[in-house]
Amino acid sequence: MLKLLKRLGKKEVIYVCICIIFVVAQVWLELSIPDYMSEITKLVQTEGSKMSEILEQGAYMLACALGSLISSVIVGYFAANIAAAFSRDLRKDVFRKVEDFGMEEVKSFSTSSLITRTTNDIMQVQMLIAIGLQVLLRAPIMAIWAISKIAGKAYWQWSTITVVAVGVLLTMIGVLVTLVLPRFKKVQRLTDNLNKVTRENLTGIRVIRAYNAEQYQKEKFEKANEELKDTQLFNQRILAIMNPVMTSIMSGVTLAIYFSGAYIIDSAQILDKLTIFSDMVVFSSYTIQVVMSFMMLSMIFIIYPRASVSAQRILEVLMTKVQIKDGKREKSNKEENNSKTEKGTVEFKNVSFKYPDAEEYMLENISFKVNQGETIAFIGSTGSGKSTLINLVPRFYDATEGEVLVDGINVKEYRLEELNNKLGYVPQKAVMFSNTVAENVAYGDNGREKPSEEKIKQAIEIAQGKEFVEKMERKYNSHIAQGGTNISGGQKQRLAIARAIAREPEIYIFDDSFSALDYKTDYVLRKELKQYTKNVTNMIVAQRIGTIKDADKIVVLDEGKMVGYGTHKELLKNCEVYKEIAYSQLSKEELENG
């Protein structure tokens, strides 16, 4: 928790100082009230006292109460500001950190867990700060100040009663926190699980209905929900013991002080009775303040365990070391204008790769080079490493061994922004954002100006999306739902391809991006794309021979190894793996005449 609180900004620190000042003022005003009460008691019991004197002391009491109220409002205002600003900055930091994560870090946390950490966990910390600044500052100051006030007025009986009451309170709080803290850790994990089940249920609703799995999902959700409910009920039942016990202790302390005070007054001399009675009234008032201070602290102990767990979970995200780090290379104007500088080239030099949590290599000793204007394709059986290989170029992962070069420079040396500006990436699963068609196509920053309306329309036309887009109600300004749920899979893929075209990159990366298209659309799109990108490098991962047979170079992968490299005709002659794939899809005549 302290590590998180160190992230408070200068403005928030100033606000904390203001809170401390007004908390001290509030405590001073509240602790002044018993003194005036004692004076009123003496005046009431003293012969010859004037009503004006009693009213004067009463006015002072009211003034102190009003001043305490104003101080409390000011502290509450600044505490709310500090908590809200801190949680805002913390959410921003967590979001930015997650954006910097590579694929390795993302897989360390589930999506549901990251959502919970960014929302629910930060809310727990916010509640602790908002309440803590009002209670945690006030309680110890109040307790210490009240004890110092009654130190000289205390009879040993009253002091013993106060010490016993405080001891019982602290023991109870310690036992409750020991019982509840481990279960609060469990609550956050169960909240993650509930979010995961709910998210799966919503994203997979079509499959669930198609397979009549509603009852299965219902039981799965109920199990997660019941487990969370039972844990929360246990925590709340344990913590519910606090209030009645606190109230009993507070009432018992007052009763015990007055009961023992009655014996002390009864045994005292007549002249001392008034002084003892006055001291008893003041002592009981201060003792209530001491007990109230510990009651307020108990509120923190109710909130703190869960907030502490949440803070640890937030720190796990913030303290995670990002493996994919920005390079330091800055592109100079001299390089930009140098005709000898490579442009649009991609080269793999003896590249091997294995996933961080794997023992075996996914790719082994891959070497090839593709030049500007050429098309290189990658094919192989499922799990052969095609997508893994292509993901090394935009640095979703870094090569374990060897080098991946773009324009003759190791990708690790590039600033990620500069590297990404060179690439137009189309993933296997087309991703659409909740926005218009035009905004989805013009998505992102390419280091230059945003694509014009004409450029967006041209990109959609090349991607064979013009026909269905212009049939939509608002055409290019039509709304696309989150995840593209209001358009088909093929339409999503065409818009994803249009997004890459509108970017005008040096290198296109198509990661099995034509699989949702019919053969006719696939053929026409590739023909248009080849014409438009004749001076641009194309890297294509595909399952269909028809999609890649016209490529300048084809890399054949089998179990992570490069078993073939050449043109379509060359591979049909000398690569058995390629030949098997080819003949499983097309006839001999189609292959020879294609």
VEXDREN-2710 file (C-alpha; in Angstrom, 1 decimal):
% VEXDREN-2710
k/r/px/py/pz
1/MET/0.0/0.0/0.0
2/LEU/2.8/2.4/0.9
3/LYS/4.4/1.9/-2.6
4/LEU/1.1/3.0/-4.2
5/LEU/0.8/6.0/-1.9
6/LYS/4.2/7.2/-2.9
7/ARG/2.6/7.9/-6.3
8/LEU/0.6/10.8/-4.9
9/GLY/1.2/14.0/-6.9
10/LYS/2.4/17.3/-5.4
11/LYS/-1.1/18.7/-5.5
12/GLU/-2.5/15.8/-3.6
13/VAL/0.3/16.0/-1.0
14/ILE/-0.6/19.7/-0.4
15/TYR/-4.3/18.6/0.0
16/VAL/-3.2/16.0/2.6
17/CYS/-1.4/18.7/4.6
18/ILE/-4.5/20.8/4.5
19/CYS/-6.5/17.8/5.7
20/ILE/-4.1/17.3/8.6
21/ILE/-4.4/21.0/9.7
22/PHE/-8.2/20.8/9.7
23/VAL/-8.2/17.4/11.4
24/VAL/-6.1/18.9/14.2
25/ALA/-8.5/21.9/14.4
26/GLN/-11.5/19.5/14.5
27/VAL/-10.0/17.4/17.3
28/TRP/-9.1/20.5/19.3
29/LEU/-12.6/21.9/19.0
30/GLU/-14.2/18.6/20.0
31/LEU/-12.0/18.1/23.0
32/SER/-12.7/21.6/24.2
33/ILE/-16.4/20.8/24.6
34/PRO/-16.0/18.6/27.8
35/ASP/-14.1/21.5/29.4
36/TYR/-17.0/23.8/28.9
37/MET/-19.3/21.1/30.0
38/SER/-17.3/20.8/33.2
39/GLU/-17.6/24.6/33.8
40/ILE/-21.4/24.4/33.3
41/THR/-21.6/21.5/35.8
42/LYS/-19.7/23.6/38.3
43/LEU/-21.8/26.7/37.7
44/VAL/-25.1/24.7/38.0
45/GLN/-24.1/23.3/41.4
46/THR/-22.5/26.5/42.7
47/GLU/-24.8/28.9/44.6
48/GLY/-25.0/32.4/43.2
49/SER/-24.1/31.5/39.7
50/LYS/-25.7/33.6/37.0
51/MET/-27.7/32.3/34.0
52/SER/-25.6/34.5/31.7
53/GLU/-22.4/32.7/32.8
54/ILE/-24.1/29.3/32.0
55/LEU/-25.3/30.6/28.6
56/GLU/-21.8/32.0/27.8
57/GLN/-20.2/28.5/28.4
58/GLY/-23.1/27.0/26.4
59/ALA/-22.4/29.4/23.5
60/TYR/-18.7/28.4/23.5
61/MET/-19.8/24.7/23.3
62/LEU/-22.1/25.4/20.3
63/ALA/-19.3/27.4/18.6
64/CYS/-16.9/24.5/19.1
65/ALA/-19.5/22.1/17.7
66/LEU/-20.1/24.3/14.7
67/GLY/-16.4/24.8/14.1
68/SER/-15.9/21.0/14.3
69/LEU/-18.7/20.5/11.7
70/ILE/-17.1/23.0/9.3
71/SER/-13.7/21.4/9.7
72/SER/-15.2/17.9/9.1
73/VAL/-16.8/19.2/5.8
74/ILE/-13.5/20.7/4.6
75/VAL/-11.6/17.5/5.4
76/GLY/-14.3/15.4/3.6
77/TYR/-14.0/17.7/0.5
78/PHE/-10.3/17.5/0.2
79/ALA/-10.2/13.7/1.0
80/ALA/-12.7/13.1/-1.8
81/ASN/-10.6/15.2/-4.2
82/ILE/-7.4/13.3/-3.2
83/ALA/-9.0/9.9/-3.5
84/ALA/-10.6/10.6/-6.9
85/ALA/-7.5/12.2/-8.4
86/PHE/-5.3/9.4/-7.1
87/SER/-7.6/6.7/-8.5
88/ARG/-7.8/8.6/-11.9
89/ASP/-4.0/8.7/-12.2
90/LEU/-3.6/5.1/-11.0
91/ARG/-6.1/3.9/-13.7
92/LYS/-4.2/5.9/-16.3
93/ASP/-0.9/4.4/-15.2
94/VAL/-2.3/0.8/-15.2
95/PHE/-3.9/1.3/-18.6
96/ARG/-0.6/2.7/-20.1
97/LYS/1.4/-0.1/-18.5
98/VAL/-0.9/-2.7/-20.0
99/GLU/-0.7/-0.9/-23.4
100/ASP/3.1/-1.4/-23.2
101/PHE/2.8/-5.1/-22.4
102/GLY/4.1/-7.5/-25.0
103/MET/2.3/-10.8/-25.7
104/GLU/4.4/-12.5/-23.0
105/GLU/3.2/-10.1/-20.3
106/VAL/-0.5/-10.1/-21.5
107/LYS/-0.6/-13.9/-21.1
108/SER/0.7/-13.6/-17.5
109/PHE/-2.7/-11.9/-16.6
110/SER/-6.1/-13.0/-17.8
111/THR/-8.2/-10.4/-19.6
112/SER/-10.8/-10.6/-16.8
113/SER/-8.1/-10.1/-14.2
114/LEU/-6.8/-7.0/-15.9
115/ILE/-10.3/-5.5/-16.1
116/THR/-10.9/-6.2/-12.4
117/ARG/-7.5/-4.7/-11.4
118/THR/-8.2/-1.6/-13.4
119/THR/-11.7/-1.1/-12.0
120/ASN/-12.7/-2.9/-8.8
121/ASP/-9.2/-3.0/-7.2
122/ILE/-8.5/0.7/-7.8
123/MET/-12.0/1.4/-6.3
124/GLN/-11.0/-0.4/-3.1
125/VAL/-7.9/1.7/-2.8
126/GLN/-9.9/4.9/-3.5
127/MET/-12.3/4.0/-0.7
128/LEU/-9.5/3.4/1.7
129/ILE/-7.9/6.8/0.9
130/ALA/-11.2/8.7/1.1
131/ILE/-12.2/7.2/4.5
132/GLY/-8.7/6.9/5.8
133/LEU/-7.9/10.6/5.5
134/GLN/-11.0/11.4/7.5
135/VAL/-10.6/8.6/10.1
136/LEU/-7.0/7.4/10.1
137/LEU/-5.6/10.9/10.7
138/ARG/-8.3/11.9/13.3
139/ALA/-8.4/8.7/15.4
140/PRO/-4.8/8.6/16.7
141/ILE/-4.7/12.4/17.3
142/MET/-8.0/12.2/19.1
143/ALA/-6.9/9.3/21.3
144/ILE/-3.5/10.7/22.2
145/TRP/-4.9/14.2/22.9
146/ALA/-7.8/12.8/25.0
147/ILE/-5.5/10.6/27.1
148/SER/-3.2/13.5/27.7
149/LYS/-6.1/15.6/28.9
150/ILE/-7.4/13.0/31.5
151/ALA/-3.9/11.9/32.6
152/GLY/-3.9/14.2/35.6
153/LYS/-7.6/13.8/36.5
154/ALA/-7.8/10.0/36.5
155/TYR/-8.6/7.8/39.5
156/TRP/-7.0/4.4/39.2
157/GLN/-10.4/2.8/38.8
158/TRP/-11.3/4.9/35.8
159/SER/-7.9/4.4/34.2
160/THR/-8.2/0.7/34.7
161/ILE/-11.6/0.7/33.0
162/THR/-10.3/2.6/30.0
163/VAL/-7.2/0.4/29.6
164/VAL/-9.3/-2.8/29.8
165/ALA/-11.8/-1.4/27.2
166/VAL/-9.1/-0.4/24.8
167/GLY/-7.4/-3.8/25.3
168/VAL/-10.6/-5.7/24.5
169/LEU/-11.1/-3.6/21.4
170/LEU/-7.6/-4.2/20.1
171/THR/-7.8/-7.9/20.7
172/MET/-11.1/-8.2/18.9
173/ILE/-9.8/-6.2/15.9
174/GLY/-6.6/-8.3/15.7
175/VAL/-8.6/-11.6/15.7
176/LEU/-11.1/-10.3/13.1
177/VAL/-8.3/-9.1/10.8
178/THR/-6.5/-12.4/11.1
179/LEU/-9.6/-14.3/10.2
180/VAL/-10.8/-12.0/7.3
181/LEU/-7.5/-11.0/5.5
182/PRO/-6.8/-14.4/3.8
183/ARG/-10.5/-14.5/2.6
184/PHE/-10.3/-11.0/1.1
185/LYS/-7.4/-12.2/-1.0
186/LYS/-9.7/-15.0/-2.1
187/VAL/-12.5/-12.6/-2.9
188/GLN/-10.5/-10.8/-5.5
189/ARG/-9.5/-14.0/-7.2
190/LEU/-13.2/-15.1/-7.2
191/THR/-14.2/-11.7/-8.6
192/ASP/-11.7/-12.4/-11.5
193/ASN/-13.3/-15.8/-12.0
194/LEU/-16.8/-14.4/-12.0
195/ASN/-15.8/-11.7/-14.6
196/LYS/-14.1/-14.5/-16.7
197/VAL/-17.2/-16.7/-16.7
198/THR/-19.5/-13.7/-17.5
199/ARG/-17.2/-12.5/-20.3
200/GLU/-17.1/-16.0/-21.8
201/ASN/-20.8/-16.3/-21.6
202/LEU/-21.3/-13.0/-23.5
203/THR/-18.6/-13.4/-26.1
204/GLY/-19.6/-17.0/-26.8
205/ILE/-23.4/-16.5/-26.8
206/ARG/-23.8/-17.9/-30.4
207/VAL/-21.9/-21.1/-29.7
208/ILE/-23.7/-21.6/-26.3
209/ARG/-27.1/-21.3/-28.0
210/ALA/-26.1/-23.4/-31.0
211/TYR/-25.0/-26.3/-28.7
212/ASN/-27.9/-25.9/-26.2
213/ALA/-25.3/-25.2/-23.5
214/GLU/-27.3/-22.6/-21.6
215/GLN/-27.9/-24.9/-18.6
216/TYR/-24.2/-25.8/-18.5
217/GLN/-23.2/-22.1/-18.5
218/LYS/-25.8/-21.3/-15.9
219/GLU/-24.4/-24.0/-13.6
220/LYS/-20.9/-22.7/-14.3
221/PHE/-21.9/-19.1/-13.4
222/GLU/-23.9/-20.2/-10.3
223/LYS/-20.9/-22.1/-9.0
224/ALA/-18.6/-19.1/-9.4
225/ASN/-21.3/-16.8/-8.0
226/GLU/-22.1/-19.0/-5.0
227/GLU/-18.4/-19.4/-4.1
228/LEU/-18.0/-15.6/-4.2
229/LYS/-21.2/-15.1/-2.2
230/ASP/-20.2/-17.6/0.5
231/THR/-16.8/-16.0/1.0
232/GLN/-18.3/-12.5/1.1
233/LEU/-21.0/-13.7/3.6
234/PHE/-18.3/-15.1/5.9
235/ASN/-16.3/-11.9/5.8
236/GLN/-19.4/-9.7/6.4
237/ARG/-20.7/-11.9/9.2
238/ILE/-17.3/-11.7/11.0
239/LEU/-17.1/-8.0/10.5
240/ALA/-20.7/-7.5/11.6
241/ILE/-19.6/-8.5/15.1
242/MET/-17.6/-5.3/15.4
243/ASN/-20.5/-2.8/15.7
244/PRO/-22.5/-4.4/18.5
245/VAL/-19.3/-5.2/20.4
246/MET/-18.0/-1.6/20.0
247/THR/-21.3/-0.2/21.1
248/SER/-21.4/-2.5/24.2
249/ILE/-17.9/-1.6/25.1
250/MET/-18.6/2.2/24.8
251/SER/-21.8/1.9/26.9
252/GLY/-20.1/-0.4/29.4
253/VAL/-17.2/2.0/29.9
254/THR/-19.6/4.9/30.6
255/LEU/-21.6/2.8/33.0
256/ALA/-18.5/1.4/34.8
257/ILE/-17.1/5.0/35.2
258/TYR/-20.3/6.3/36.7
259/PHE/-20.8/3.2/38.8
260/SER/-17.2/3.4/40.3
261/GLY/-17.5/7.2/40.5
262/ALA/-20.6/6.9/42.7
263/TYR/-18.6/4.9/45.2
264/ILE/-15.7/7.4/45.1
265/ILE/-18.1/10.4/45.6
266/ASP/-19.9/8.6/48.4
267/SER/-16.7/7.9/50.3
268/ALA/-15.3/11.5/49.7
269/GLN/-15.6/14.5/51.9
270/ILE/-18.5/16.9/51.2
271/LEU/-16.2/19.7/49.9
272/ASP/-14.5/17.2/47.4
273/LYS/-17.7/15.7/46.1
274/LEU/-18.4/18.5/43.6
275/THR/-14.8/18.4/42.2
276/ILE/-14.9/14.6/41.9
277/PHE/-18.3/14.7/40.1
278/SER/-17.0/17.4/37.7
279/ASP/-13.8/15.3/37.0
280/MET/-16.0/12.2/36.4
281/VAL/-18.1/14.0/33.8
282/VAL/-15.0/15.3/32.0
283/PHE/-13.2/11.9/32.3
284/SER/-16.2/10.0/30.9
285/SER/-16.5/12.4/28.0
286/TYR/-12.8/12.0/27.2
287/THR/-12.9/8.2/27.7
288/ILE/-15.8/8.1/25.2
289/GLN/-13.6/10.0/22.7
290/VAL/-10.7/7.5/23.3
291/VAL/-13.1/4.6/22.6
292/MET/-14.6/6.3/19.7
293/SER/-11.1/6.8/18.2
294/PHE/-10.6/3.1/18.3
295/MET/-14.0/2.5/16.9
296/MET/-13.1/4.7/13.9
297/LEU/-9.9/2.8/13.5
298/SER/-11.9/-0.4/13.4
299/MET/-13.6/1.0/10.2
300/ILE/-10.1/1.2/8.6
301/PHE/-9.4/-2.4/9.7
302/ILE/-12.7/-3.4/7.9
303/ILE/-11.6/-1.7/4.6
304/TYR/-7.9/-2.1/4.8
305/PRO/-7.6/-5.9/4.3
306/ARG/-9.4/-5.8/0.9
307/ALA/-7.7/-2.6/-0.1
308/SER/-4.3/-4.1/0.8
309/VAL/-4.9/-7.1/-1.4
310/SER/-6.1/-4.8/-4.2
311/ALA/-3.0/-2.6/-3.9
312/GLN/-0.8/-5.7/-4.2
313/ARG/-2.6/-6.8/-7.3
314/ILE/-2.3/-3.3/-8.9
315/LEU/1.4/-3.3/-8.1
316/GLU/1.8/-6.7/-9.8
317/VAL/0.8/-5.0/-13.0
318/LEU/2.7/-1.8/-12.5
319/MET/5.9/-3.6/-11.4
320/THR/5.9/-6.1/-14.3
321/LYS/9.0/-5.8/-16.4
322/VAL/8.2/-5.3/-20.0
323/GLN/10.4/-7.6/-22.1
324/ILE/9.8/-5.8/-25.5
325/LYS/11.7/-2.5/-24.9
326/ASP/12.0/0.5/-27.2
327/GLY/15.2/0.8/-29.2
328/LYS/17.1/4.0/-29.2
329/ARG/17.6/4.4/-32.9
330/GLU/16.4/7.7/-34.4
331/LYS/16.1/7.9/-38.2
332/SER/18.1/10.8/-39.6
333/ASN/17.4/13.0/-42.7
334/LYS/20.6/11.7/-44.2
335/GLU/19.3/8.1/-44.0
336/GLU/16.0/9.2/-45.4
337/ASN/17.7/10.8/-48.5
338/ASN/20.4/8.2/-49.0
339/SER/19.6/6.0/-52.0
340/LYS/21.8/3.2/-50.7
341/THR/19.6/2.8/-47.6
342/GLU/17.5/-0.3/-47.8
343/LYS/13.7/0.2/-47.9
344/GLY/11.0/-2.3/-47.6
345/THR/13.3/-5.3/-47.0
346/VAL/12.8/-8.0/-44.4
347/GLU/15.5/-10.5/-43.5
348/PHE/15.7/-13.4/-41.1
349/LYS/19.2/-14.5/-40.2
350/ASN/19.4/-17.9/-38.5
351/VAL/16.3/-17.1/-36.4
352/SER/15.2/-19.5/-33.7
353/PHE/12.4/-18.9/-31.2
354/LYS/10.7/-20.5/-28.3
355/TYR/7.9/-19.2/-26.1
356/PRO/9.1/-18.0/-22.6
357/ASP/7.3/-20.8/-20.8
358/ALA/8.2/-23.5/-23.3
359/GLU/11.1/-25.9/-23.4
360/GLU/11.1/-26.7/-27.1
361/TYR/11.8/-24.3/-29.9
362/MET/8.8/-23.2/-32.0
363/LEU/11.1/-22.1/-34.8
364/GLU/14.6/-23.3/-35.7
365/ASN/17.2/-21.7/-37.8
366/ILE/15.0/-19.7/-40.2
367/SER/16.8/-17.7/-42.9
368/PHE/15.4/-15.7/-45.9
369/LYS/15.3/-12.3/-47.3
370/VAL/12.5/-10.4/-49.2
371/ASN/13.2/-7.2/-51.0
372/GLN/11.0/-4.2/-51.8
373/GLY/8.2/-4.9/-54.2
374/GLU/8.4/-8.7/-53.7
375/THR/5.8/-11.0/-52.2
376/ILE/6.9/-13.7/-49.8
377/ALA/4.4/-16.3/-48.6
378/PHE/4.5/-18.8/-45.7
379/ILE/2.6/-22.1/-45.7
380/GLY/2.6/-25.2/-43.7
381/SER/0.4/-27.5/-41.6
382/THR/-1.4/-26.2/-38.5
383/GLY/1.0/-25.5/-35.7
384/SER/4.1/-25.3/-38.0
385/GLY/5.0/-21.8/-36.7
386/LYS/3.7/-19.6/-39.6
387/SER/2.0/-17.0/-37.4
388/THR/4.8/-17.2/-34.8
389/LEU/7.3/-16.3/-37.5
390/ILE/5.3/-13.4/-38.9
391/ASN/4.8/-12.0/-35.3
392/LEU/8.6/-11.6/-34.9
393/VAL/8.6/-8.7/-37.4
394/PRO/6.3/-6.3/-35.5
395/ARG/8.0/-7.5/-32.3
396/PHE/5.0/-9.1/-30.6
397/TYR/7.8/-11.4/-29.5
398/ASP/11.6/-11.1/-29.9
399/ALA/13.7/-13.8/-31.5
400/THR/15.4/-16.1/-29.0
401/GLU/18.4/-16.5/-31.3
402/GLY/19.4/-14.9/-34.6
403/GLU/18.3/-11.5/-36.0
404/VAL/15.2/-10.1/-37.7
405/LEU/16.1/-7.2/-39.9
406/VAL/13.8/-4.6/-41.4
407/ASP/15.5/-2.3/-43.9
408/GLY/18.8/-3.8/-42.9
409/ILE/18.4/-2.9/-39.2
410/ASN/17.7/-5.2/-36.3
411/VAL/14.1/-4.7/-35.2
412/LYS/15.3/-4.5/-31.6
413/GLU/17.1/-1.2/-32.4
414/TYR/14.0/0.6/-33.7
415/ARG/11.7/2.6/-31.6
416/LEU/8.5/0.7/-31.6
417/GLU/6.6/3.6/-33.0
418/GLU/9.0/3.9/-35.9
419/LEU/8.9/0.2/-36.6
420/ASN/5.1/0.1/-36.6
421/ASN/4.9/3.0/-39.0
422/LYS/6.7/0.9/-41.6
423/LEU/4.1/-2.0/-41.2
424/GLY/0.6/-2.6/-42.3
425/TYR/-0.5/-5.6/-40.2
426/VAL/-3.7/-7.6/-40.8
427/PRO/-4.2/-10.3/-38.1
428/GLN/-5.8/-13.7/-38.3
429/LYS/-8.8/-12.5/-36.4
430/ALA/-10.1/-9.2/-37.8
431/VAL/-10.6/-6.6/-35.0
432/MET/-13.2/-3.9/-35.3
433/PHE/-13.7/-1.0/-32.9
434/SER/-17.0/0.6/-31.9
435/ASN/-16.9/3.5/-34.5
436/THR/-17.8/4.4/-38.0
437/VAL/-16.6/2.5/-41.1
438/ALA/-14.3/5.4/-42.0
439/GLU/-12.9/5.7/-38.5
440/ASN/-12.1/2.0/-38.4
441/VAL/-10.3/2.2/-41.7
442/ALA/-8.4/5.3/-40.7
443/TYR/-7.5/3.9/-37.3
444/GLY/-4.2/4.6/-35.7
445/ASP/-1.3/6.9/-36.3
446/ASN/1.1/6.2/-39.3
447/GLY/3.5/9.0/-38.4
448/ARG/2.0/11.1/-41.2
449/GLU/-1.3/12.9/-41.8
450/LYS/-4.6/11.0/-41.4
451/PRO/-5.9/9.3/-44.5
452/SER/-8.2/11.6/-46.5
453/GLU/-11.8/10.6/-47.3
454/GLU/-10.7/9.8/-50.9
455/LYS/-7.9/7.5/-49.6
456/ILE/-10.3/5.7/-47.3
457/LYS/-12.8/5.1/-50.1
458/GLN/-9.9/3.9/-52.4
459/ALA/-8.6/1.5/-49.7
460/ILE/-12.1/0.0/-49.2
461/GLU/-12.6/-0.4/-52.9
462/ILE/-9.2/-2.2/-53.3
463/ALA/-10.2/-4.5/-50.4
464/GLN/-13.4/-5.3/-52.2
465/GLY/-15.6/-3.7/-49.5
466/LYS/-17.2/-0.9/-51.6
467/GLU/-20.3/-2.9/-52.6
468/PHE/-21.4/-3.8/-49.0
469/VAL/-20.3/-0.5/-47.5
470/GLU/-22.3/1.6/-49.9
471/LYS/-25.4/-0.5/-49.2
472/MET/-25.2/0.4/-45.5
473/GLU/-27.6/3.1/-44.3
474/ARG/-25.0/5.9/-43.8
475/LYS/-22.4/4.3/-46.1
476/TYR/-18.9/5.3/-44.9
477/ASN/-20.3/6.9/-41.8
478/SER/-22.3/3.8/-40.8
479/HIS/-21.7/2.5/-37.3
480/ILE/-19.7/-0.6/-36.6
481/ALA/-20.5/-2.3/-33.3
482/GLN/-17.8/-3.3/-30.9
483/GLY/-16.0/-6.4/-32.3
484/GLY/-17.8/-5.9/-35.6
485/THR/-20.8/-7.9/-34.5
486/ASN/-23.2/-6.2/-36.9
487/ILE/-21.2/-7.3/-40.0
488/SER/-20.0/-10.7/-41.3
489/GLY/-16.6/-12.3/-40.9
490/GLY/-15.7/-11.7/-44.5
491/GLN/-16.8/-8.0/-44.3
492/LYS/-14.7/-7.6/-41.2
493/GLN/-11.6/-9.1/-42.9
494/ARG/-12.1/-6.8/-45.9
495/LEU/-12.3/-3.7/-43.7
496/ALA/-9.2/-4.9/-41.8
497/ILE/-7.3/-5.2/-45.1
498/ALA/-8.6/-1.7/-46.1
499/ARG/-7.2/-0.4/-42.8
500/ALA/-3.7/-1.7/-43.7
501/ILE/-3.9/-0.3/-47.2
502/ALA/-5.0/3.2/-46.0
503/ARG/-1.9/3.2/-43.8
504/GLU/0.4/3.2/-46.9
505/PRO/3.2/1.2/-45.2
506/GLU/6.5/-0.1/-46.6
507/ILE/5.7/-3.7/-45.6
508/TYR/2.3/-5.5/-45.6
509/ILE/1.9/-8.4/-43.2
510/PHE/-1.2/-10.6/-43.9
511/ASP/-1.5/-13.3/-41.2
512/ASP/-4.0/-15.7/-42.8
513/SER/-6.1/-12.7/-43.7
514/PHE/-7.9/-14.1/-46.7
515/SER/-9.4/-17.2/-45.1
516/ALA/-12.9/-15.8/-44.5
517/LEU/-13.2/-14.7/-48.2
518/ASP/-14.7/-16.7/-51.0
519/TYR/-12.3/-17.8/-53.8
520/LYS/-13.7/-15.2/-56.2
521/THR/-13.3/-12.3/-53.8
522/ASP/-9.9/-13.6/-52.7
523/TYR/-8.7/-13.7/-56.3
524/VAL/-10.0/-10.2/-57.2
525/LEU/-8.7/-8.7/-54.0
526/ARG/-5.2/-10.1/-54.5
527/LYS/-5.1/-8.9/-58.1
528/GLU/-6.1/-5.4/-57.1
529/LEU/-3.7/-5.5/-54.2
530/LYS/-0.8/-6.6/-56.3
531/GLN/-1.4/-3.8/-58.7
532/TYR/-1.7/-1.2/-55.9
533/THR/1.3/-2.5/-53.9
534/LYS/3.7/-3.3/-56.7
535/ASN/6.5/-1.3/-55.0
536/VAL/5.7/-2.5/-51.5
537/THR/6.8/-5.7/-49.8
538/ASN/4.1/-8.3/-49.0
539/MET/4.4/-11.0/-46.4
540/ILE/1.5/-13.5/-46.5
541/VAL/0.6/-16.4/-44.2
542/ALA/-2.0/-18.6/-45.9
543/GLN/-3.6/-22.0/-45.9
544/ARG/-4.7/-21.9/-49.5
545/ILE/-2.3/-22.7/-52.3
546/GLY/-4.4/-20.5/-54.6
547/THR/-3.7/-17.5/-52.4
548/ILE/0.1/-17.8/-52.5
549/LYS/1.1/-19.6/-55.7
550/ASP/1.9/-16.3/-57.5
551/ALA/4.2/-15.2/-54.7
552/ASP/7.8/-14.4/-55.7
553/LYS/9.1/-16.6/-52.9
554/ILE/7.4/-19.2/-50.7
555/VAL/8.7/-20.5/-47.4
556/VAL/7.4/-24.0/-46.4
557/LEU/7.4/-24.7/-42.7
558/ASP/7.1/-28.1/-41.0
559/GLU/7.3/-28.4/-37.2
560/GLY/9.1/-25.1/-37.0
561/LYS/11.7/-25.9/-39.5
562/MET/12.1/-24.4/-43.0
563/VAL/11.8/-27.4/-45.3
564/GLY/11.2/-25.6/-48.6
565/TYR/12.1/-22.2/-50.2
566/GLY/11.4/-21.1/-53.7
567/THR/8.7/-20.4/-56.2
568/HIS/5.5/-22.4/-56.6
569/LYS/6.8/-24.4/-59.6
570/GLU/10.2/-25.1/-57.9
571/LEU/8.5/-26.3/-54.7
572/LEU/6.2/-28.6/-56.6
573/LYS/9.3/-30.3/-58.0
574/ASN/11.6/-30.5/-54.9
575/CYS/9.5/-30.1/-51.7
576/GLU/7.4/-33.1/-50.6
577/VAL/5.6/-31.1/-47.8
578/TYR/4.5/-28.4/-50.3
579/LYS/3.5/-31.0/-52.8
580/GLU/1.2/-32.8/-50.3
581/ILE/-0.5/-29.5/-49.3
582/ALA/-0.9/-28.5/-53.0
583/TYR/-2.4/-31.8/-54.2
584/SER/-4.8/-31.9/-51.2
585/GLN/-6.3/-28.7/-52.4
586/LEU/-6.0/-28.6/-56.2
587/SER/-5.9/-31.1/-59.0
588/LYS/-2.7/-31.7/-61.0
589/GLU/-4.1/-29.8/-64.0
590/GLU/-5.0/-26.8/-61.9
591/LEU/-1.6/-26.7/-60.4
592/GLU/0.3/-27.0/-63.6
593/ASN/-1.9/-24.5/-65.5
594/GLY/-2.2/-22.1/-62.6
END
